[in-house]
Every structure is written in C-alpha cells, then in structure tokens.
C-alpha cells in the first residue's frame, strides 16, 4: 500500500466551499471540462511528455482544444498530459482579455535567484491550493504551433504558471513541492471534493470504505513523499 493511500485512510473530511458566484451555465461548462481533464491518480500525470516533432493541423487542433478546455474549466494553464496526450505542449492565459499562449517543447533557459511564494491550484487536483516557492522570473525557449523558435521572459504570475505547467510535462505535481504535512491537508481536500453529496464524513477510527479510494496513485506511478522532484532544464 502506498503512503498516499495510508494517509487517506486516516483523514476526517472537511467541507469544501462551492462557487455561488458562478452562473449555472458557467458551472455546467466547468464541470464538463473538469471531467475531461485527467485527475490525481492517473498514471499519465506522472509520465514525462515527449518532444513534438510534427507541426501540422493535428497539433493546431490539439492546442485549440486545450485552450478551450482551460477556459471552460476556469484555469490559467493546462499541459498536454492533463488531457492524456504525452506531447510537450502547454497553454496558458493569465489575463482573460489576452489570447491564449501556446508553448511547444518549452525549456527553462534561465531562472532568477530571487524566489517568490504564492498560492497555486491545479485542474488535476480538485479543491487543492498550496503555497509554492518558485523563481520570480524566468526565460523560456520554445516553439509555436508552426514550429517557429521563440523566446520569452516572464515574471510574477506568468512565470509561476509557466513553471507549473512545465512541471506537469515532467510528471511533477505541486504536491511534490510542499512538505509532508501540506500534502496531507491537500489529500484531505481532494477526498472531500470527490465524496458523494449523501456520503457522511468518516469519523476518526472508522474502517476504510469500499470501493477503494479514487485518489490512490498506482504503485508504479506514485512519487515517494520525500523524493525530491526532478528539476526541468535550467531549474533551481
């Protein structure tokens, strides 16, 4: 049994706040988008994506679908393995007034020594928000959907989003960048988010319920809690 599973069996569930400020149509689009995004426990989230070699209409369509899915899910970034495709492709949009940016085969060429700690969520980790420390500024080399080389420098939220999504492409989750205690609280939040509405919270000492907890990561894909995450090229 993995340590993630053992931790889940000890949790008392807490309540998660809904989104009362969203209209029913937006909520329905978000729910449908989240159903199409791979969730914690899916082995693809622990796989390292492969470099893209063919820049064709299929890639353009993939990027377009990812952008639409990200927007419908009310996210600011999405990596290809979050939709089950092992391509080194990410999309993001930090400002809703701006177009979606797509980076193909992104590489962190440089990161600042200065770091910032900020709250991060993840479309593959329901109800989880963690304080994550990252470099405050980055320089990224990538290609666009036509295969043209591009380079960009980013700071603040844009830098954080790019690093978060490149982590995804390397099979790294924000759970890997926080302490054991913070991971435990995050697992508790995810368990509550996936609990059926009519299922009562489990009291301390109650035996595990059946069926097996959906948040369990397969043994061959789960990262050991104290194993440091792999650093992307140019990382700290």
N, C-alpha and C positions, 0 to 999 in steps of 0.2 A: 504493500500500500504506500502511495506517495505521501510526503509530508503535507502537501496541499490538501489531500483528502483527509488526513488525520486532523488537520486544523479545522476543516469544515465541520467535522462531527462534534466539535466542542463548542460551536457557536450558538449563541442566543440571538435570534434575528431582531433587527431594528427596523423601524418604519422608514420608508423612503418617500420623500415628498413628490407628488405628481407635478404636472405642468399646467396649472389652472390658467396661465396667461395665454395659452395657445388655443386657437380656434379648432373645432372638431376636424375640419378638412386638413389642416396642417398636422394635427396629431395623427390622423389616419395615414397621411403620406410618410410621416416619420416612422410610424410603426411598421409599415410595409418595407421601407428602406432598411430598417434595422433587421428585419427578418432575412434580408438578402446579404447582410454583412456577417462574415464568419465571427463567431464568438469564442471567448476564452474556453480552452479545452480542445479546440480544433487543431490538429497537428500542423496544418498549413501555416498557422501563426508562429510556429517555431522553426519554420523552414527558411533558409536563405534564398531569396529570389535570384533568378538568373539574368544576366545581361541581355538586353534586347539587341538583336542583330538585324531584324527585318523591320523597316519603317514603311508600312503600307496602310491601306484603308482599314485593315483589321485592327491595327494599332490605334488609328484615329478613332475608330468606333469604340474601342476599349476605353480610351481616355475620356471620350464624351460620356459614356455610360457611368464611369467612375465619378465624373464631375456632377452629373445629375443626381446620382445616388448620395454623394456627400452633401449636396444642397438639401435634398429631401430629408436626410437624416439630421439636419441642422448641425453638421460638423464643419470644421475649418480645414480638415485634411483627411486624406484617405490614401492608403497604399494598396498596391495591386493584390498582395496576398490576403488582404482583408476581404477580397471578393473571390478568393480561391484561385487566383492566377499568379504563377510564380515568375512574373516579369519585374524587372527593376524599374518600376514606374510609380510615381506618386503625383497626386494632385492636391492643390490647396487654394484657399481663398480666405484671407484674414479680414478683408473688408467686403461686406455684402454689395457694395457699389462697384467693386472691381471685378474683372473677368477671372475665371479660374486659371491658375497657372499649372502647367504640367511639366514635370522634370523626368526625363528618361535617362536611365543609367547615372543617377546623381552620385557624386563623390564629394565628400567634405575635404577641400584642399587646405583649409586653414580654419582654426577656431581661436578665439581670444582667450587670454589667460583669465580675464575677468569673467566671473560667473554670476548668474542670477538664479534665484529660486522662485518658482512660480507654480501656480496650480495647473495641473493638466488632467483632462479627461480623455476617454478613448471610446470610439464607437464599437470596439470589440470587447469592452469591459463595462458592462452596464452598471450605472449608478456609482462608478468609481471616480473619485477626484483626489489626486495626490500632489503634494508639494515636491517638485523635482528640480534638482540643481543642474543647470546646463551652462555652457559658454554663452556669453551675452551677444556675441557677434560671430558670424561665420562667413566663409567664402565657399561657394559651391560651383563645381564644374559639372555640366550635364549636357544633354541634347534635347532638342524639341521634338515634336511628333514627326517632323520631316527629316530628322537626323542631323540637323544643323547644330554645331557646337555653340554652347552658350556658357557664360559665367556670370554669377550674380553674388552680390554681398547683401547680407540681411542682418537685421538686429531686432531686438525685443521680441514681439510675438511672432513675427515672420521667421526669425532664426529658431525660435523654440519649436514651431510647427514643422519646419523642415527637418530638424534633428529628430523629432518624434517619429516622423514618417520614414526617415532613413533607418531608424532603429527597427521599425516594422519590417523593412526589406531585409534586415539582417537577423530576423527572428527574435528580436528583443522587444519586451513589453515594459511599460512604465513600472510594473510590479518588480522588475529586476533592478530598478534604480532607486529603490527605497529600502528601509530597514525591515527586518522580520516582523516587528510589531505593526508597522504600517501595512505590510502585506496582509496580515491577519485581519485588520479592520476592513481592508478592501474586499477580501473574500466574503466577509460578513455582508457587506453592502450588495455584492453581486448575488449572493444567495437570496437575499430578501427581494431583489429586483426580479428574480426568476420564480419566486414562490407563487403558487396559485393563490388567487384572492381569497378563497374559502379555506385555505390551509392555515391552521393556527400556529403561532410561533412555538418552537420547541423549547421546553424548559430545560435548564441545566440538569444533566444526568440522564435525560431521556435517551433511549437507544436510537441509533440511526434509522431513518425512514427508508422505505423502499418506494419507488425504484432508486437505484444508485444515483447519487447527487450528480446533476448535469454539469457541474463546474469542475469535475475531476479532469485533470490533464492526463492523457495516456502516459504510461511509464516511460516510453521511448521518446516522448517529446517534452516532458516537463523539465524545467531547469532546476537544479538543486538550489534551495533558498540562499545559501551563502556563496554560490558560484558567481564570480564577477561577470557581468555582461561583456560580450565581445565588443570592442571599440571599432566603429567604422573607420575607414581610411581617413587619416588626418584628425582623428578624435583625440580627446584628452589622454 
